[in-house]
Amino acid sequence: MVTLNRIYTRGGDNGQTSLGDGSRVPKDATLVDAYGGVDEANSVIGVARLHTAGDGDTDAMLARIQNDLFDLGADLCTPVAPDETPGKALRIVQAQVDRLEQEIDAMNANLAPLKSFVLPGGTPAAAYLHIARTVIRRAERTIATAARDGHVNALALTYANRLSDHLFVLSRALNARAEGDVLWQPGAHR
């Protein structure tokens, strides 16, 4: 377990920060930007959960995803070493991706097929999940950039990609229980 007994260290006052392997990098390094985006998405999901407290299954799903996002951040802040011993660093694993896919399939099975693009909105929870979806998409693009250097767990990128799909389908499922999706009407206001 992590123990945080000191919140400020002054170690980043010069614009650098430490990665999980102890290396120092600029605070605007691609990996730092990637796990910062993951943290931002996690925060938005926390706000969405204010609106899912009465829905035990949805809230539990989002709580698990928030925990997974800390795993993803830990994964990203520790560059993959060429000679890395399996299990030494906390990494996203296939089971976490599989769980997202199973939940997507279960939720999507109960939804009407889309006949237009969905505009972000609907219930408060769905609206916040749309924000979280776009934030994780941005983080995914940054993870993809970092992955080109070869120091990123491939499943970290896969998890981010699948999570944005999950958040989209979950927002649709929440809206289906209320007024339904807000659909794009091409050229409706010309």
Number of C-alpha atoms within 10 A of each C-alpha: 3 4 5 7 6 6 6 9 7 8 11 14 9 9 10 14 19 16 16 14 12 10 10 13 16 14 16 13 12 19 26 22 19 26 23 19 23 26 20 17 24 23 14 18 23 19 15 22 21 13 15 19 12 10 10 10 11 16 18 14 13 21 16 12 18 20 12 16 24 15 17 25 23 18 21 31 22 21 22 19 13 8 6 10 9 8 7 7 16 15 21 23 16 12 9 15 18 13 12 20 17 12 15 19 13 12 16 16 11 10 12 10 8 10 8 12 12 16 13 21 20 22 21 18 20 25 19 25 31 27 19 27 25 17 19 27 21 19 26 25 16 20 27 20 15 21 20 9 9 14 15 23 20 16 17 24 22 17 23 24 18 21 23 22 18 22 25 21 22 23 25 29 21 22 20 16 10 11 10 15 23 16 15 13 11 9 6 6 5 4
